[in-house]
C-alpha cells in the first residue's frame, strides 16, 4: 500500500535559550550564555515547515514540552509554590535550572525512532520513544514525548508506540538522529542503526566527547519494530567523527529513499558498508561521500551540510533543504554543489535560515521526525497536526501572542515565564486537538 512521508517538526518552545548544556555539541558550547530570541526561533522553524509543505512534501508538527520542568524539580526535592521552587533552585543550583528549562525537545529527530508498517512483521507503524539517557536535560523529555505520540497515534490497530527503553545508560537511545532508512523500489528497505559505544563488548570509542548511542539499544529497536534481521545493519559511528563534534549520526550522514549522502568520518568501515548497501538495494542505490580533504571535519560540523533534509518531491526527484550556514562556508557549499552536479536524484539545494536552532547545534534535520503513513493511517490520526495554510496561520498567531523576543539564562527563574509557557501550551493543545498531554493539565 502506498505511503507518504511526513516530516513531524518540533515547534520551538517558549524557553528557547543558550545554556551550553551539551558536551560534544560544539555550537551549543560556543554560544553558552548568549541572548536567545524564542519568538524568532519558533517563527524560523514554522517558516521551514511552510517551505517544505510548499514543495509538496508532507509536513506536520509536534508541540513543545512544559519548561521549566517543575515536575522534575519537585522530584529532586524542591518544595513550595512554583515561585518558591524557582527562586530556591536559582540560588542553590542555577545549572539545574538551566537543565530543567531546556527547549531541546524542539529537535524531534531525537524524540523517537520509527519503522513504517510496510517494514514491520505485524503490519503496524512502530515508534519507540527515545530515552536520551546520555544528557539529563534530554532524559526528562521521555514522559511527555510518550504522551504526545500516544495521543496522535492512538489507533493501536495501526500504530504501536513503545515506551523508552529501560536500563539507563546500558540501553542509551538517541532516537532517529542515529537511524537511516533506505529503500529502492522492488527491494526490501534497509535500516541503518548507528551506535557509538557498546555496553557489553569492548570497543574503541571517542577520546574527547561522549558516545551517546549504544549498540545494545540499536538492537533492541530493531526487535521492537519487528524488522527482519536481513533488513538491519549496525554500523559504528566513527570515534574521530564524534570527537570532531558529530555527536549524532545526522551530523555527518543523511539518507532518503535510495540516496545516501555522508562524510567519510560518519562511520568506521565506510567502504564495506556502502558495498553491502549496494548489494542489498541494487543498482538503484546512489551515494555521495565527502572526503576529509574536500570537506574537513570541522567544516562539516560548523557548516552542517549533512544535517539537511533530503526530500523526495512529487515528480520523483529530490532536493536538499540545508541551513544557510552551508551556503556561507565555501567548502560545504562546494560539496553540496557537487552533489547536485553528479548522477543521483538530487537536483537542487535550498538554503533556509534556522540560525536560532543552529546556534545550539540543531539544523534542519534535527528539527524533524520522519514518519511514513498510508492514507488509511493518515486518516486514523484525528489530532490537528498535519500542516495546512489554516494551521500555519493559527500557529504563527499563537507564537506572536505568547513568545518573548529576548531570553537570557537568569530569565529562567522568572515565575512569569513558567506561567506564560503553561498558558501557551494549554492553548496549543486545543489548537492541535491533542487533549491533556501535559502534566500541569492533568493536575490542575
MIKE-997764 format. One record per residue (C-alpha): residue number from 0; residue in three letters; chain; x, y, z. Coordinates in nm, 2 decimals. Layout:
REC   resi   resn   chain       c1       c2       c3
REC    NUM    Ala       A        X        Y        Z
...
END
This chain:
REC   resi   resn   chain       c1       c2       c3
REC      0    Unk       A     0.00     0.00     0.00
REC      1    Unk       A     0.14     0.34    -0.10
REC      2    Unk       A     0.29     0.55     0.18
REC      3    Unk       A     0.37     0.92     0.21
REC      4    Unk       A     0.65     1.05     0.43
REC      5    Unk       A     0.55     1.32     0.68
REC      6    Unk       A     0.81     1.54     0.85
REC      7    Unk       A     0.69     1.60     1.20
REC      8    Unk       A     0.88     1.92     1.31
REC      9    Unk       A     0.91     2.02     1.67
REC     10    Unk       A     0.77     2.37     1.75
REC     11    Unk       A     1.04     2.56     1.93
REC     12    Unk       A     0.94     2.62     2.29
REC     13    Unk       A     0.89     2.95     2.48
REC     14    Unk       A     1.20     2.89     2.69
REC     15    Unk       A     1.45     2.85     2.40
REC     16    Unk       A     1.78     2.97     2.54
REC     17    Unk       A     2.16     2.92     2.51
REC     18    Unk       A     2.27     2.74     2.83
REC     19    Unk       A     2.56     2.53     2.69
REC     20    Unk       A     2.42     2.21     2.81
REC     21    Unk       A     2.55     1.96     2.56
REC     22    Unk       A     2.92     1.84     2.58
REC     23    Unk       A     3.03     1.73     2.23
REC     24    Unk       A     2.79     1.97     2.06
REC     25    Unk       A     3.04     2.24     1.96
REC     26    Unk       A     2.77     2.50     1.86
REC     27    Unk       A     2.59     2.46     2.20
REC     28    Unk       A     2.91     2.51     2.39
REC     29    Unk       A     3.03     2.80     2.18
REC     30    Unk       A     2.71     3.00     2.23
REC     31    Unk       A     2.67     2.94     2.60
REC     32    Unk       A     2.53     3.25     2.77
REC     33    Unk       A     2.43     3.43     2.45
REC     34    Unk       A     2.09     3.61     2.43
REC     35    Unk       A     1.82     3.40     2.27
REC     36    Unk       A     1.51     3.50     2.08
REC     37    Unk       A     1.24     3.24     2.14
REC     38    Unk       A     0.99     3.42     1.91
REC     39    Unk       A     1.23     3.44     1.62
REC     40    Unk       A     1.34     3.07     1.68
REC     41    Unk       A     0.98     2.95     1.66
REC     42    Unk       A     0.90     3.16     1.36
REC     43    Unk       A     1.21     3.03     1.18
REC     44    Unk       A     1.10     2.68     1.25
REC     45    Unk       A     0.75     2.75     1.13
REC     46    Unk       A     0.88     2.91     0.81
REC     47    Unk       A     1.08     2.60     0.74
REC     48    Unk       A     0.77     2.39     0.78
REC     49    Unk       A     0.58     2.61     0.54
REC     50    Unk       A     0.86     2.59     0.29
REC     51    Unk       A     0.87     2.21     0.30
REC     52    Unk       A     0.49     2.19     0.27
REC     53    Unk       A     0.51     2.43    -0.03
REC     54    Unk       A     0.74     2.18    -0.20
REC     55    Unk       A     0.45     1.93    -0.19
REC     56    Unk       A     0.62     1.72     0.08
REC     57    Unk       A     0.42     1.60     0.38
REC     58    Unk       A     0.46     1.83     0.69
REC     59    Unk       A     0.33     1.80     1.04
REC     60    Unk       A     0.40     1.94     1.38
REC     61    Unk       A     0.48     1.82     1.73
REC     62    Unk       A     0.43     2.05     2.04
REC     63    Unk       A     0.70     2.18     2.28
REC     64    Unk       A     0.74     2.05     2.63
REC     65    Unk       A     0.65     2.24     2.95
REC     66    Unk       A     0.95     2.43     3.07
REC     67    Unk       A     1.09     2.49     3.33
REC     68    Unk       A     1.01     2.13     3.43
REC     69    Unk       A     0.86     2.19     3.77
REC     70    Unk       A     0.77     1.82     3.79
REC     71    Unk       A     1.14     1.74     3.77
REC     72    Unk       A     1.25     2.00     4.02
REC     73    Unk       A     0.99     1.87     4.27
REC     74    Unk       A     1.10     1.51     4.21
REC     75    Unk       A     1.45     1.63     4.31
REC     76    Unk       A     1.33     1.76     4.65
REC     77    Unk       A     1.23     2.12     4.59
REC     78    Unk       A     0.90     2.21     4.75
REC     79    Unk       A     0.66     2.50     4.78
REC     80    Unk       A     0.48     2.71     4.52
REC     81    Unk       A     0.61     2.74     4.17
REC     82    Unk       A     0.76     3.07     4.26
REC     83    Unk       A     0.94     2.93     4.57
REC     84    Unk       A     1.07     2.63     4.38
REC     85    Unk       A     1.22     2.85     4.10
REC     86    Unk       A     1.37     3.10     4.35
REC     87    Unk       A     1.53     2.82     4.56
REC     88    Unk       A     1.68     2.63     4.27
REC     89    Unk       A     1.82     2.96     4.12
REC     90    Unk       A     2.01     3.02     4.44
REC     91    Unk       A     2.12     2.66     4.52
REC     92    Unk       A     2.18     2.52     4.17
REC     93    Unk       A     2.15     2.75     3.88
REC     94    Unk       A     2.28     2.49     3.64
REC     95    Unk       A     2.00     2.25     3.74
REC     96    Unk       A     1.75     2.53     3.65
REC     97    Unk       A     1.92     2.56     3.31
REC     98    Unk       A     1.88     2.18     3.26
REC     99    Unk       A     1.52     2.18     3.35
REC    100    Unk       A     1.44     2.48     3.13
REC    101    Unk       A     1.59     2.35     2.80
REC    102    Unk       A     1.37     2.37     2.49
REC    103    Unk       A     1.57     2.08     2.33
REC    104    Unk       A     1.25     1.88     2.26
REC    105    Unk       A     1.23     2.10     1.95
REC    106    Unk       A     1.48     1.86     1.79
REC    107    Unk       A     1.23     1.58     1.72
REC    108    Unk       A     1.49     1.37     1.54
REC    109    Unk       A     1.57     1.27     1.89
REC    110    Unk       A     1.21     1.21     2.00
REC    111    Unk       A     1.17     0.86     1.87
REC    112    Unk       A     1.27     0.60     1.61
REC    113    Unk       A     1.02     0.50     1.35
REC    114    Unk       A     0.96     0.20     1.13
REC    115    Unk       A     0.67     0.21     0.88
REC    116    Unk       A     0.40    -0.05     0.86
REC    117    Unk       A     0.55    -0.18     0.53
REC    118    Unk       A     0.86    -0.29     0.71
REC    119    Unk       A     0.73    -0.45     1.03
REC    120    Unk       A     0.62    -0.81     1.07
REC    121    Unk       A     0.29    -0.72     1.23
REC    122    Unk       A     0.20    -0.46     0.96
REC    123    Unk       A     0.18    -0.17     1.21
REC    124    Unk       A     0.38     0.15     1.22
REC    125    Unk       A     0.62     0.14     1.52
REC    126    Unk       A     0.75     0.43     1.72
REC    127    Unk       A     0.99     0.39     2.01
REC    128    Unk       A     1.03     0.69     2.23
REC    129    Unk       A     1.40     0.77     2.29
REC    130    Unk       A     1.52     0.75     2.65
REC    131    Unk       A     1.80     1.01     2.58
REC    132    Unk       A     2.00     0.88     2.88
REC    133    Unk       A     2.32     1.05     2.78
REC    134    Unk       A     2.21     1.40     2.88
REC    135    Unk       A     1.99     1.50     3.18
REC    136    Unk       A     1.82     1.78     3.00
REC    137    Unk       A     1.71     1.54     2.74
REC    138    Unk       A     1.62     1.24     2.95
REC    139    Unk       A     1.34     1.43     3.12
REC    140    Unk       A     1.16     1.45     2.78
REC    141    Unk       A     1.05     1.09     2.76
REC    142    Unk       A     0.73     1.10     2.96
REC    143    Unk       A     0.59     1.40     2.76
REC    144    Unk       A     0.70     1.26     2.43
REC    145    Unk       A     0.53     0.93     2.51
REC    146    Unk       A     0.21     1.11     2.60
REC    147    Unk       A     0.21     1.32     2.28
REC    148    Unk       A     0.28     1.04     2.04
REC    149    Unk       A     0.02     0.82     2.20
REC    150    Unk       A    -0.24     1.10     2.17
REC    151    Unk       A    -0.15     1.14     1.80
REC    152    Unk       A    -0.11     0.77     1.71
REC    153    Unk       A    -0.39     0.64     1.93
REC    154    Unk       A    -0.52     0.37     1.70
REC    155    Unk       A    -0.35     0.06     1.83
REC    156    Unk       A    -0.47    -0.15     1.53
REC    157    Unk       A    -0.24     0.06     1.31
REC    158    Unk       A     0.02     0.21     1.54
REC    159    Unk       A     0.25     0.07     1.81
REC    160    Unk       A     0.40     0.34     2.04
REC    161    Unk       A     0.67     0.19     2.26
REC    162    Unk       A     0.79     0.34     2.59
REC    163    Unk       A     1.15     0.44     2.62
REC    164    Unk       A     1.40     0.15     2.65
REC    165    Unk       A     1.47     0.05     3.01
REC    166    Unk       A     1.82     0.00     3.16
REC    167    Unk       A     1.96     0.35     3.19
REC    168    Unk       A     2.29     0.41     3.01
REC    169    Unk       A     2.32     0.04     2.92
REC    170    Unk       A     2.05     0.09     2.66
REC    171    Unk       A     2.10     0.46     2.58
REC    172    Unk       A     1.90     0.56     2.28
REC    173    Unk       A     1.91     0.89     2.10
REC    174    Unk       A     1.62     0.83     1.86
REC    175    Unk       A     1.61     0.88     1.48
REC    176    Unk       A     1.92     1.10     1.48
REC    177    Unk       A     2.12     0.77     1.47
REC    178    Unk       A     1.88     0.59     1.23
REC    179    Unk       A     1.87     0.59     0.85
REC    180    Unk       A     1.61     0.41     0.64
REC    181    Unk       A     1.70     0.34     0.27
REC    182    Unk       A     1.46     0.20     0.01
REC    183    Unk       A     1.47     0.13    -0.36
REC    184    Unk       A     1.16     0.02    -0.54
REC    185    Unk       A     1.14    -0.36    -0.57
REC    186    Unk       A     1.38    -0.42    -0.28
REC    187    Unk       A     1.32    -0.45     0.09
REC    188    Unk       A     1.40    -0.14     0.29
REC    189    Unk       A     1.73    -0.13     0.48
REC    190    Unk       A     1.76     0.02     0.82
REC    191    Unk       A     2.09     0.16     0.95
REC    192    Unk       A     2.10     0.17     1.33
REC    193    Unk       A     2.42     0.36     1.41
REC    194    Unk       A     2.59     0.35     1.75
REC    195    Unk       A     2.89     0.49     1.93
REC    196    Unk       A     2.96     0.26     2.22
REC    197    Unk       A     2.88    -0.09     2.34
REC    198    Unk       A     2.77    -0.18     2.70
REC    199    Unk       A     2.87    -0.55     2.68
REC    200    Unk       A     3.16    -0.55     2.43
REC    201    Unk       A     3.50    -0.37     2.44
REC    202    Unk       A     3.50    -0.13     2.15
REC    203    Unk       A     3.74     0.16     2.08
REC    204    Unk       A     3.54     0.48     2.13
REC    205    Unk       A     3.60     0.85     2.11
REC    206    Unk       A     3.86     1.01     2.34
REC    207    Unk       A     3.73     1.37     2.37
REC    208    Unk       A     3.35     1.36     2.37
REC    209    Unk       A     3.09     1.11     2.49
REC    210    Unk       A     2.94     0.84     2.26
REC    211    Unk       A     2.57     0.85     2.33
REC    212    Unk       A     2.40     0.56     2.14
REC    213    Unk       A     2.47     0.20     2.25
REC    214    Unk       A     2.48    -0.10     2.02
REC    215    Unk       A     2.25    -0.28     2.26
REC    216    Unk       A     1.99    -0.01     2.23
REC    217    Unk       A     2.01    -0.02     1.85
REC    218    Unk       A     1.95    -0.40     1.85
REC    219    Unk       A     1.65    -0.35     2.09
REC    220    Unk       A     1.49    -0.10     1.85
REC    221    Unk       A     1.52    -0.35     1.56
REC    222    Unk       A     1.35    -0.62     1.77
REC    223    Unk       A     1.07    -0.39     1.90
REC    224    Unk       A     0.99    -0.28     1.55
REC    225    Unk       A     0.97    -0.64     1.43
REC    226    Unk       A     1.22    -0.58     1.15
REC    227    Unk       A     1.37    -0.88     0.96
REC    228    Unk       A     1.73    -0.93     1.06
REC    229    Unk       A     1.84    -0.91     0.69
REC    230    Unk       A     1.69    -0.56     0.68
REC    231    Unk       A     1.91    -0.42     0.96
REC    232    Unk       A     2.27    -0.30     0.96
REC    233    Unk       A     2.45    -0.17     1.27
REC    234    Unk       A     2.74     0.05     1.16
REC    235    Unk       A     2.96     0.20     1.44
REC    236    Unk       A     2.99     0.58     1.44
REC    237    Unk       A     3.35     0.69     1.37
REC    238    Unk       A     3.52     0.78     1.70
REC    239    Unk       A     3.71     1.05     1.52
REC    240    Unk       A     3.38     1.19     1.39
REC    241    Unk       A     3.23     1.21     1.74
REC    242    Unk       A     3.54     1.37     1.88
REC    243    Unk       A     3.52     1.62     1.59
REC    244    Unk       A     3.17     1.73     1.70
REC    245    Unk       A     2.94     1.47     1.53
REC    246    Unk       A     2.76     1.37     1.84
REC    247    Unk       A     2.48     1.21     1.64
REC    248    Unk       A     2.49     1.03     1.30
REC    249    Unk       A     2.28     1.30     1.14
REC    250    Unk       A     2.57     1.55     1.17
REC    251    Unk       A     2.77     1.35     0.91
REC    252    Unk       A     2.51     1.14     0.72
REC    253    Unk       A     2.16     1.17     0.58
REC    254    Unk       A     1.97     0.92     0.37
REC    255    Unk       A     1.64     0.94     0.17
REC    256    Unk       A     1.48     0.66    -0.03
REC    257    Unk       A     1.77     0.52    -0.24
REC    258    Unk       A     2.01     0.80    -0.18
REC    259    Unk       A     2.28     0.84     0.09
REC    260    Unk       A     2.49     1.15     0.15
REC    261    Unk       A     2.78     1.10     0.40
REC    262    Unk       A     3.12     1.21     0.52
REC    263    Unk       A     3.40     0.95     0.53
REC    264    Unk       A     3.41     1.00     0.91
REC    265    Unk       A     3.04     0.92     0.96
REC    266    Unk       A     3.11     0.55     1.03
REC    267    Unk       A     3.40     0.32     1.06
REC    268    Unk       A     3.45     0.08     0.77
REC    269    Unk       A     3.26     0.30     0.53
REC    270    Unk       A     3.35     0.12     0.21
REC    271    Unk       A     3.23    -0.22     0.33
REC    272    Unk       A     2.91    -0.06     0.44
REC    273    Unk       A     2.85     0.10     0.10
REC    274    Unk       A     2.93    -0.23    -0.07
REC    275    Unk       A     2.67    -0.41     0.15
REC    276    Unk       A     2.41    -0.15     0.08
REC    277    Unk       A     2.47    -0.17    -0.30
REC    278    Unk       A     2.44    -0.55    -0.29
REC    279    Unk       A     2.11    -0.53    -0.09
REC    280    Unk       A     1.95    -0.24    -0.26
REC    281    Unk       A     2.08    -0.29    -0.62
REC    282    Unk       A     2.18    -0.05    -0.89
REC    283    Unk       A     1.92     0.20    -0.79
REC    284    Unk       A     2.11     0.29    -0.48
REC    285    Unk       A     2.32     0.61    -0.51
REC    286    Unk       A     2.55     0.78    -0.27
REC    287    Unk       A     2.78     1.08    -0.25
REC    288    Unk       A     3.07     1.08     0.01
REC    289    Unk       A     3.28     1.37     0.11
REC    290    Unk       A     3.64     1.30     0.20
REC    291    Unk       A     3.83     1.49     0.46
REC    292    Unk       A     4.04     1.67     0.20
REC    293    Unk       A     3.74     1.80     0.02
REC    294    Unk       A     3.54     1.88     0.33
REC    295    Unk       A     3.74     1.88     0.65
REC    296    Unk       A     3.55     1.75     0.96
REC    297    Unk       A     3.54     2.09     1.12
REC    298    Unk       A     3.38     2.24     0.81
REC    299    Unk       A     3.12     1.96     0.80
REC    300    Unk       A     3.04     2.02     1.17
REC    301    Unk       A     3.01     2.40     1.15
REC    302    Unk       A     2.85     2.42     0.81
REC    303    Unk       A     2.61     2.13     0.88
REC    304    Unk       A     2.55     2.02     0.51
REC    305    Unk       A     2.47     1.67     0.63
REC    306    Unk       A     2.22     1.79     0.88
REC    307    Unk       A     2.00     1.88     0.59
REC    308    Unk       A     1.67     1.74     0.48
REC    309    Unk       A     1.68     1.54     0.17
REC    310    Unk       A     1.33     1.53     0.03
REC    311    Unk       A     1.15     1.34    -0.25
REC    312    Unk       A     0.94     1.58    -0.45
REC    313    Unk       A     0.61     1.49    -0.60
REC    314    Unk       A     0.76     1.45    -0.95
REC    315    Unk       A     1.01     1.20    -0.81
REC    316    Unk       A     1.34     1.40    -0.80
REC    317    Unk       A     1.50     1.50    -0.47
REC    318    Unk       A     1.60     1.83    -0.32
REC    319    Unk       A     1.82     1.93    -0.02
REC    320    Unk       A     1.70     2.18     0.24
REC    321    Unk       A     2.02     2.30     0.40
REC    322    Unk       A     2.10     2.56     0.67
REC    323    Unk       A     2.21     2.89     0.54
REC    324    Unk       A     2.55     2.82     0.71
REC    325    Unk       A     2.62     2.56     0.44
REC    326    Unk       A     2.59     2.83     0.18
REC    327    Unk       A     2.81     3.08     0.37
REC    328    Unk       A     3.10     2.85     0.41
REC    329    Unk       A     3.28     2.78     0.08
REC    330    Unk       A     3.36     2.41     0.13
REC    331    Unk       A     3.02     2.29     0.25
REC    332    Unk       A     2.86     2.49    -0.04
REC    333    Unk       A     3.10     2.34    -0.29
REC    334    Unk       A     3.03     1.99    -0.17
REC    335    Unk       A     2.65     2.04    -0.20
REC    336    Unk       A     2.70     2.18    -0.55
REC    337    Unk       A     2.89     1.87    -0.64
REC    338    Unk       A     2.60     1.66    -0.51
REC    339    Unk       A     2.36     1.83    -0.74
REC    340    Unk       A     2.60     1.80    -1.04
REC    341    Unk       A     2.66     1.43    -1.01
REC    342    Unk       A     2.44     1.13    -1.12
REC    343    Unk       A     2.19     1.10    -0.84
REC    344    Unk       A     1.83     1.20    -0.78
REC    345    Unk       A     1.92     1.54    -0.61
REC    346    Unk       A     1.85     1.82    -0.85
REC    347    Unk       A     1.85     2.13    -0.63
REC    348    Unk       A     1.95     2.28    -0.29
REC    349    Unk       A     1.75     2.53    -0.09
REC    350    Unk       A     1.92     2.72     0.20
REC    351    Unk       A     1.70     2.83     0.49
REC    352    Unk       A     1.77     3.04     0.80
REC    353    Unk       A     1.73     2.84     1.12
REC    354    Unk       A     2.01     3.03     1.30
REC    355    Unk       A     1.83     3.03     1.64
REC    356    Unk       A     1.83     2.65     1.63
REC    357    Unk       A     2.18     2.62     1.47
REC    358    Unk       A     2.33     2.83     1.75
REC    359    Unk       A     2.25     2.53     1.97
REC    360    Unk       A     2.37     2.27     1.72
REC    361    Unk       A     2.04     2.18     1.56
REC    362    Unk       A     2.00     2.21     1.18
REC    363    Unk       A     1.70     2.13     0.96
REC    364    Unk       A     1.73     1.75     1.00
REC    365    Unk       A     1.74     1.78     1.38
REC    366    Unk       A     1.41     1.96     1.38
REC    367    Unk       A     1.21     1.68     1.22
REC    368    Unk       A     1.10     1.32     1.28
REC    369    Unk       A     1.02     1.13     0.96
REC    370    Unk       A     0.71     0.91     0.97
REC    371    Unk       A     0.57     0.73     0.67
REC    372    Unk       A     0.20     0.67     0.66
REC    373    Unk       A    -0.06     0.52     0.43
REC    374    Unk       A    -0.37     0.71     0.35
REC    375    Unk       A    -0.56     0.49     0.59
REC    376    Unk       A    -0.31     0.55     0.87
REC    377    Unk       A    -0.32     0.92     0.80
REC    378    Unk       A    -0.69     0.92     0.82
REC    379    Unk       A    -0.67     0.74     1.16
REC    380    Unk       A    -0.49     1.04     1.31
REC    381    Unk       A    -0.76     1.28     1.45
REC    382    Unk       A    -0.52     1.53     1.60
REC    383    Unk       A    -0.48     1.85     1.40
REC    384    Unk       A    -0.11     1.81     1.34
REC    385    Unk       A    -0.08     1.80     0.96
REC    386    Unk       A     0.02     2.14     0.84
REC    387    Unk       A    -0.20     2.33     0.61
REC    388    Unk       A    -0.24     2.70     0.55
REC    389    Unk       A    -0.50     2.75     0.82
REC    390    Unk       A    -0.30     2.57     1.08
REC    391    Unk       A     0.02     2.76     0.98
REC    392    Unk       A    -0.17     3.09     1.03
REC    393    Unk       A    -0.30     2.97     1.37
REC    394    Unk       A     0.04     2.87     1.48
REC    395    Unk       A     0.20     3.20     1.38
REC    396    Unk       A    -0.06     3.39     1.57
REC    397    Unk       A    -0.01     3.17     1.87
REC    398    Unk       A     0.37     3.23     1.86
REC    399    Unk       A     0.33     3.60     1.83
REC    400    Unk       A     0.09     3.62     2.12
REC    401    Unk       A     0.29     3.41     2.37
REC    402    Unk       A     0.66     3.42     2.29
REC    403    Unk       A     0.93     3.66     2.42
REC    404    Unk       A     1.18     3.82     2.18
REC    405    Unk       A     1.47     3.81     2.43
REC    406    Unk       A     1.57     3.55     2.69
REC    407    Unk       A     1.89     3.51     2.90
REC    408    Unk       A     1.97     3.24     3.15
REC    409    Unk       A     1.86     3.45     3.45
REC    410    Unk       A     1.51     3.49     3.30
REC    411    Unk       A     1.46     3.12     3.35
REC    412    Unk       A     1.39     3.18     3.72
REC    413    Unk       A     1.11     3.43     3.64
REC    414    Unk       A     0.79     3.27     3.76
REC    415    Unk       A     0.61     3.47     3.49
REC    416    Unk       A     0.80     3.28     3.22
REC    417    Unk       A     0.67     2.95     3.36
REC    418    Unk       A     0.32     3.08     3.37
REC    419    Unk       A     0.35     3.22     3.01
REC    420    Unk       A     0.47     2.88     2.89
REC    421    Unk       A     0.19     2.68     3.06
REC    422    Unk       A    -0.07     2.93     2.93
REC    423    Unk       A     0.07     2.90     2.58
REC    424    Unk       A     0.09     2.52     2.58
REC    425    Unk       A    -0.26     2.48     2.72
REC    426    Unk       A    -0.39     2.69     2.43
REC    427    Unk       A    -0.17     2.49     2.18
REC    428    Unk       A    -0.32     2.16     2.28
REC    429    Unk       A    -0.66     2.30     2.19
REC    430    Unk       A    -0.53     2.42     1.85
REC    431    Unk       A    -0.38     2.08     1.78
REC    432    Unk       A    -0.67     1.88     1.94
REC    433    Unk       A    -0.43     1.68     2.15
REC    434    Unk       A    -0.62     1.66     2.47
REC    435    Unk       A    -0.45     1.69     2.81
REC    436    Unk       A    -0.10     1.56     2.73
REC    437    Unk       A     0.09     1.78     2.98
REC    438    Unk       A     0.14     1.71     3.35
REC    439    Unk       A     0.02     2.05     3.45
REC    440    Unk       A    -0.31     1.99     3.27
REC    441    Unk       A    -0.37     1.67     3.45
REC    442    Unk       A    -0.31     1.80     3.80
REC    443    Unk       A    -0.47     2.14     3.76
END
